[in-house]
Amino acid sequence: MLIAWALSSDRKNVNWRVVLWGTVLQLIFAVFVFLMPAGQKAFLFLNDAVIKVMSCAQAGTRFVFGRLAISPGEISSANEGSLGFILAFQGFPTIIFFSSLMSILYYANIMPRIIGVFARVFTRLMRISGAESMVTASNIFVGVESSFTVRPYLKSMTKSEFCTVLTAGMATVASNIMAVYVFSLRSVFPNIAGHLISASILSAPAAIVMSKLIMPEDGTPATLGKHVDCVHEKDNSFFESIIKGAYAGAKMIVGITALLIAVLGLAALCDLGLGGIGAKINCLTGWHIDWSLKSLAGYIFYPLTVIIGIPPVDAGVASRLIGERLILTEVTAYQDLAVMLGQNLISMRSALITTYALCGFAHLASMAIFVGGISSIVPERMKDVASVALRALVAANLACLMTAAIAATFACRTSILLGK
């Protein structure tokens, strides 16, 4: 928070009520989940529920892809073993299932009610606008499409509101993408699903805190202190919601696949150039620096990694993962975390903290996606949205780190939430 305040566009105009209540909400939720027996039971229940729902998602995946869809360590009904973890055939198809499930929950009016509860809490306690509260609450469950929940209010938003909208989008993860992370880590991190749910909830108030520190409100939002209803286009039937959800999930898979291919390829190209230059610098200076993009970003994140509670022995690998998320995506970072855990290169407690730090779309490609998504809805405000994008990216990364620091504060080496 001190770093966010130092980077603030107007340090004298910070709304400290937002900072106070955002921090209090995080602490209350963390105490409930990590310390209270009822909270731990609820955490484990949600974790088990997600795993069981994901096993249902695999039914369609295995029918379509056969042995390619069998996860490592599992045996099919035909007594076939796994060919190893294949992201395209095991992780990505769950996005279609969860997109349909979310669409059904919207059709049944369940999701708008849940989102409305979170939005009311944010608006009442932090005294921010109802529109940014609704978007932040929506981002706990969905991704870039959360902007549609406040579509009528986007035209009149202030720059500070846009910063909050972008920060909330990048500091959290959508439930359908969350399934991919669970697939990547569940074999080495038994309670990963519960932690990802916890991280997404904790990051919502953290996003508001960081965005209002980095870009305080200097105007008067149209919905300041007012609750707004979740705007969504209701489908005509139950089956229409399933179809639309499945199609939306398929489009998302295509987008993610294209993004990974492009970003990873371009990053490799940059690393090729940096590697050649870095080798000469290392030769002249006697340094032993890895000049890849994710390693350079990791050096920047190293002091922050220590601050959030990861011991120095693990801080190097953890900061590299967080740097990798910024340059590439959280998908590759979570996959690398799973490999590190499998090879005992990082302790379970440090992996837990890193899991919370990585739980967000806080990377360069995502920034472009969110700016493009909002600009397509209100093209006349494109300039204002783009002008706050970089600040929002910084705020989102700090929000994820703040969430990780909260988790680290309450994470105990013998806690049942570590899967021990």
N, C-alpha and C positions, 0 to 999 in steps of 0.2 A: 504493500500500500504506500510506503514511503517512496519507492521508486516511481509508482504511478503519479503520486503527487508532485514529485520533482519534474516529471515530464508533462505536467498539466498545462493546458492552454491558458488557464486563468486560476492560479493558485489561491488567489484571494476570494474567489467566488465559489469555493467548494461547499456543497450541501452536506454538512457533517451528520445530519440525521440519516441520510442514505447510507453513509459509511458505517455508522453505528448499528443500524437495524440490519443491514446486509450481513455484517459480521456476526451479530447476535443470532440471526436465523441459521447461519451455518453452524455455529457452535451448538445451538439447541438440537439441530438434526444430528450432528456428530455424536453428541452425548447420548441421544436416544439409540442410535445404531450401534455404537461401539461399547457403551458402558452399561446400558439398561438391559436386563434380561429379556423384557418384552420386545425391545428393539432388535436384539440379536436374533430372537425367534422369528420376528417379522422379516429380518434380513435373510435368514436361511430359508424361510418359506418362499420368498420371492426368487431366490437363487434356484431352488429346486423347481419352482413353477416354470421359470424360463427354460431350464434344461429340458423339462418334460415337453414343453411346447415346441422346443427346437427338435426334439426327437420326432414329433408329429410332422414337422416341416420336412424331415428327411424322407418321409414315406414317398412323397411325390418325386423328390430328387433321385432317389434310388430307382424308382420305376423308370424314369427317363434316362438316367446316366449309368445305371447298373453298378458294376464294381468300382467305377471311377468315383462314385459318391460315398463309398464306405470310408469312414473316418479311421485314422490310425488306432489300432488296438481293438477294433470292432470286427465282428464276423457277421456276414449276411445270412439270410435264411437259407441260402443255397450253399452254406458253409464256405463262402469265399472270403479271403482276407483282404485287408486294405492294401492299396498300391502306394500308400503314403498320403500326406496332406496335399491336396490340389485345390487351391483357392477358387478357381473358376467352377469346379464341379461340386465342391462341398460348402464353401462359404457363401459365394454370391447367390446361389439359388434361394437361400433362406430370405434374401431381401424381398423376393417376390411374395413369399408366404407372409412375412411380417407386414408388407405393404397392404396386402389384402386384409389381414387381420385388423390393422389400424383403420382401414376404410370401413370395415364392418362396425368397429367401435364408434366411428364418426356417424355412421348411418343410424346406429342405435342411440345416438345422442349421449353416449357414455363419456367419450373423450372430451367434448366441449364442456361438460360439467366439471370434470377433473381439472382441466386447464383453467376454468373459471375460478375454482377455489384458490389455486396458486396465484392467479392474477389479482384477486381481491386482497390477498395477504400482502403482496408486494405493493399494491397501490395504497392500501390503508396505512401500513407501517412505515413505508419509505417516502410516502407522499410524492411519488413520481407520476407521470401521466399514465392513464389507463391503457393507452395504445402500446406504449413500450412494455408495460407490465404484461399485457396479453401476449405480445410477441415472445417475451422472455419465458413466460410460462409454457407457451406452445413449443418452444425449442427444447424443452425437457423431453418431449416425445417425438417431435418431427424435425425436419431439416429446413432447407431453404424455402419450402412451401409455407412455413410459418408466417411469412410476410402477407400471405393472402388472408390471414385471420383479421388483419387490420387494414385491409385494402382501402376502405373509404377515407382513412385518416392519414395515409402516406403523403398526400399532396401538401398537407398543412404542417407536416412535422418540422421541428427545428433541427439544426445540425447535431445538437447533443442527443436528441431522440434517435436520429439516424445512426449515430455512433453506438448507442445502446443496442439498437436492432442488429447491427452488424456484429458487435461484440458478443451478444447473446447467441447468435447463430454460430459463431466460430468457437465459442468457449464450451459448447455442449455437443452432444452427438445424437443423431436420430436413432430411434429404437430399431429400425430395420437394419441399419448399418452396424448397430451394437452386436447383432447376431454374428457378424463376421468375426469380430474380436473374440467373442466367446468360443467360436470354433477354433480359432488360432491358439487359445491359451488354456482351454478347459482340461486338457490332458496333464498339464503341469501346474495348473492353478485351479484347484477344485471349486473355489467359491468366487470365481471371476465374475459370473453374471450378476451376483448381488452387489459386488463392488462397483461395477460399471453403472448400475442403476443408481447407487448411492452417489457416485461421482457426478452423474448428470444432474441430479437434484441439487447437490452442493454447489455446482458451478453456476447455477442460475442466479442466486443472489450475489455470488462473487463477480459475475459479469456486470451486474448493475453497479456494484461498488467501483470496480476498476474503470468502467466507462465514464462514470460521473466524476471520478478523480482526474482522469486524463482529459476529459472534455466536459467541464461543468456546464449546467444549463444557464444560458445568458438571455433566454427569451421566455415567452409564456406559452407553453404547449396548450393546444386547444382542449385536450382531455386531462389537464392537470388535476389530480386528485379525484377523477371520475372513473367509475368502472365502465368498461365497454364490453359488449357481448362479442363472442367469438363468431366471426363471419366465415361461413363455409357453405358451399353449394351442396345441398343434400341430394343424394341419388334418389332415383324414382323407385328403386326396389332393392331388396337384399342382394339379389344376384348381380344387379348392375354395380353395386358397391364392390363386390368380389372381383368382377371383371375389370373395373377401372383401377382398383388397387393393384391387381396383377400386372396390368399394362404399365402403370406408373413404376412399379418395381422393375419391370423389364427395361424401361427407359433409363432408370437409374443405374442398372448394371452396365448397360452400354456406355453411359457417361463415365462411370467409375473406371471401367476397363480402358476406355480411350484415354482418360486422364492419367492412369498409371503407366500406360505404354509411352505416352508423350513425355510425362514428367521424368520418369525413370531414365528414359533414353536421353533426354536433354541434360539431365544431371550427370549421366555417365560421360556425355560429351564434354561438359564443363570440367568434370574431374580429370578427364584426359589432358586437357590444356593446363589445368592447375597443377597436375602431377608433374608435368614436364618442367614447368617454371619452379615449382616447389623443390624438385630434386636438385636443381642448380643452386637454389638458395641454401638448402640443407648442406650441400657439398662445400659451399663457400663459408658458411657460418658454423658448421658442425652441429646444427640442430637436428632433432629427430621428430619433425612435425609431419603429421598426416595432412596433406593439403586438399583432401576431398571436401566438398561443400558441407556434408553433414558433420565431418570432424571439426571444421572451422566453426560451424554453428555450435558444436558441442563445447568448444573452448569458451565461447561467449556465455553459455548456459551453466558452465561449471560452478561459479560462485553461487548462482541462484539455486543450483541443485543441492549444494551444501546447506544453504539457508533453509530450505524446506524440510530438512531433517534426514537426508541420506548421508550416511557416514562416508568419509573420504575414501575408504577402501572400495566402495561401490560407486562413488560420485562420478568417476571417469566414464564408466560404461553407461550410467543413467543419463548423464548430460549429453552423451553422444546420441542416445535414443531420442531425447527431447529435441536436440538439434536436427536430427533426421526427420522428425515430424514436421518441423517448420519448413524445411527445404523440400521434402518429398511429401509423404502423407502419413497419417497415423496408422494406416493399414500396414505399411511396411515396418513401421516402428514396433507395432504389437507383434508382428511375426518374428522380428529379430529378438524381442523380449522373450518370446516363447523358447527360442533356440538357446538364449543365454540361461534361462531357468533350467532347461533340460540338461545343459552342460555344467550346471552349478557355478556359473560365472558371476552370479549376483544372488544375494541372500533373499529369502522370501519376503522379509519386511521391506527391504529396499525395492523389491519388485512391486509390492503393494503400493508404495508411495509413487513409484514411477507410473503404475497403472492409472492412478488418479491424475497425474501430471499430463499424461498422454491423451486423456479422455476428452477430446475436443477437435473440431475441424480447424484448428488454429495454424493454418499453413498458407503459403502464398497462393496456391491454386484455388483453395477454398475462398480466399478473399476475392479473387476474380469472379468466382461463381456467384457469391452472394451479392456483390456489387452489380453484376450483370442481371441477376434475378430481380432485384428491387428496381433497377433502372428500366427493365422491360415493363414493369407495372406502371411506373411514373417516370416516363422518359424526360419530362420537363424538369425533374429534380436530379438528373444524372450527375450534373456537376457537383451538387452539394453532397451526394452520396459518395462520389469518388474522392472528394476532398477530405473526408474523414476516414477513409478505408484503412490507411496505414496506421493511424492512431488506434483504430478498432482492432487491428491485428495485434498490435503490441498489448492492448488491454486484454484481449482474449488469451494471449499467452500468459500474462500475469494472473489472470483469473484462474486458469488451470493450475498454475503453480500455487496460488493461494489455497485452492481446494486440496492440493496435495499436502500442503503444510498443515491444514486442518486434520487431514487423515493421519499424518505422521504424528501429530500431537496426541492422538488417542490410540494409535496402533501399538499393541503390546505383543512381544515376541511369542507369548503363549496363548494369544487370543484364538478362539474358535473361528474367528472370521478370517484367519490366515490359513485355514484349512488344516489345522493341526489338532 
